Amino acid sequence: MTGEVAVDRHPEIVLSEKVGEVDPPAAGGRGQRGISGVFGRRDPTARNESDPVDQGGIPRPRIGFCGVIDERSDIQLLRRVAEMRPDWQFVMLGPVVKIDENDLPRHENIHYLGAKNYDDLPDYIGGWDVAMMPFALNESTRFISPTKTPEYLAAGLPVVSTPIRDVVRPYGEVGLVKIAETAEDFVASIQAALTEDLAEHRRKAAEFLETMSWDKTYEAMSELIEESIASKREAVATAGR
């Protein structure tokens, strides 16, 4: 039975390669590898002893973001948070597209390091204290599902995000990502992330990410399909009696 026939005969099951929008990597030309890629292999308990040259001189604490900086980025939120905490350093990795670079906040504690090779990202992220996702709340972000959420968690970092739907559920609901909408809440959430029990956070993140493997997703989808097929067959058999 082909996929098209299966979908036609079982419309309650929707199979899709793309749910919402998946973020491209901070460096062009390479696809995301998810939690089983370079992030998943990194030992989150190990300190980064060899910071990349352009990040090594940046003081701590460092709050970082990696990804495309575009119309989905809340640059006003970034501006306000940087102004409120000039003692924190904000590291931005990724190309600037679709927006004017002249509109970006240029505070001394905001560091735009540009696009990086995907294989180099763990070295950068390993030198951060908190990962952030300062997405704007607009039509461009309404249906995004940031793949960087599990990647940040797999890297062992606390995460703070604006209330993007696919971040709030499930990550915010289970307490793995701190959700903040205003600049004041964002600052408070980062402060809490900097002081939380990192070992406990990593333990909870690891347990949760184990439930997200492709094998388990495949098994769950297969069970739903088989249940639907069995239900349909039973209904047809009952109607024919």
N, C-alpha and C positions, 0 to 999 in steps of 0.2 A: 504494500500500500504506500503510495507516495505521500509526501508531506502535505501537498495541496488537498488530496482526497481526505486525509485525516482531519485537516482543519475544517473542510467543508462539512464533514459528517459529524464533527464534534466541535461546534462553534464556541462552546464554553471554555475551550482550551485555546489559549493564544500563545504561540511560540514566536519569539522575536529575538533578533540578534542585538537589538538596541532598545533600551528602556530609557526614555528621556534623552539626555545628552551626556556623552562621556567626554571628560576633559582630555584634550591632547596633552602629550608630555611637554615638559619645559623646554625640551630641545626638539626641533623639527625633524621629521623623517623617521621617527622610531615609534612603534606602537607601545601602548601601555602593557606591562606584564602582570599587573595586579599583585596580590599579596604573595603569589608564588614566585615572583621575580626577584630582582636584586634586593628589594626591601625585605622580603620575607626571609632571605638567607642571612641577613645581618644580625649579629648578636647585639641586641639592644642594651645589654648590660655593659658592653665595652665602651670605654671613653674614646673619643676621636682624637688620636694622638698626632694626626697629620692633617690639620685643617688645610683646605685649598688656599693657595696664596692670597687670593682676593678676599677671602673671608677670615683668614687667620688674625688679622690686625683689628678685627671688630670686637669691642668689649662685650662682656656678658652683663645681664642675660640677653640672649638672642631669641627673638620671636620670628619664625620664618614662614614663608609661603613659596611654593613652587608651582608654576603653571603659567598659562598665558594671561597677561595683564591686558584686559580689554574692557568692553562695556559692561561685562558682568562683575567687574571689580568695584567695590565701594571705596573709591579713592578719598572721598570726603571723610568716611569713617576712619580710614588709615591716617589721614591728616590730623584729625581730632585726637585720636589715641596717641599718636606720636607727640603731639603738643602736650597732652596731659601727663605723659611719662617720658620726659627727655632723657631719663636715666636708662631706659630700655632701648635696645637696638632692634630694628625691624629689617630683616633680610628678605629681599624680593628676588626670586629667581624666575627667569622666563622672559620671553620677548614681549614687547609692547605692540599691540595691533588694534586697529579699528578706533583707537582714540589718539588724541594729540599728546605726545610726550611732554609738551610744555604745560599740560594741565595737571601733571603728576605733582604731588607734594614733594618738596625738595628740602625737607628738614635734615639736619646733620645726623640724626639718628635713624634715617631711612636710607637703606643701601640697595640700589638697583644693580644687581650683578649680571644681568643679562641671561640669555639662553645658555644651557649647559648640556653636555653630552649626558644621555640618560644613565650611562654606567657610572658617571661621576656624582650623581645625585646623593647616593648614600653617604659620601664623604661630607657633603655640605650639610645634609640633614642631621648627620651624626654630631655636628657642632652646634645644634640648636638646643634650646631649653624648652620651648613650646612651639607647636605648629599652629598656624592660624589659617582660617578660610574666611576672609572678609568679603564675602559676596554681596553685591547689591541685591535688593529685593525688587526685581522688575520682570518684564516679560521674558527677557533673555535667560533668567535664572529660574523661571517658574517650574520647568520640568527637568532641570539638570540633576544628574546623579553623580556627584564627584567621586571618581575612582581614587582620588588622593586621600579620602577618609580612611579606608582600610590600610593604605600604604603608610600614612603617618602613624597609625596605631601599630602596624607591624614593625615600624622602626622604633617603637618603644616610647613615643612622645605623647605628652598630654596634648589635647587638641581643643581649640576654641573656634567656634563658627557662628556666623549669623544663621537665623532660623530657616535654612533651606530644607524643604520638605523631606527629601531623602536622606538628610543628615539628622534631622530631628528624630525621624523614625527610620531605622531603629536606634542609631548610635546615641542620640540625646536621651531617649527614653530609658536606655539601660545604663546611663551614667558614664559612658565612655567618651563623649564629647560634650563640652560645656557650651551651651547655647546662649548667645547674647545678641541683642538687636541694637541697642544704643551704644554710644562710645563709652559712657559710664559703666554700663554692664560689661562691655568688652574688657575694659581695664580691670574691673573687679574679677572677671573670670580668669584672665591671664594671671592676676596676682594669686588667685586660689590654685591655679595649675602649677605655679612656681613653688608652692609650698606643700602640695599634696604628697602622699606616700607614693613615690614613683614605682617602687617594687610591687605594691598592691595593684596599682593601675596597670602595670605591664602584665601581671598575672591574669587580671580580668579580661584585658584586651586579647591575650593569647587564647584564653578559653573561648571567647566569643568568635574570634577569627577562625577557630577550628571548625565552627559550624558553617563556614562560608566556602568550603572547598568546592571545586568544580565537581568532584566525584559525588559529594553529598547533594549538590544542586541537581545533578543528573538523576540521582536516585529518587529524589523527591518529585521531579517532573515526570519520571517514568511511572511512579506510583499513581500520580494524578491521571495520567493518560490511560493507564490500565483500568483504573477505577471507572473512568468515564466510559470507556469501551464496554466494560462489563455491564454498566448500568444501562447503556443503550441497548445492548443485546437482550438483556432481561426484559426491558420495556417492549421490544419488538416481539419477543417470544410470548409475552403475556397477552399482547394485542392480537396475536395470531391464534390464540386458543378459542 
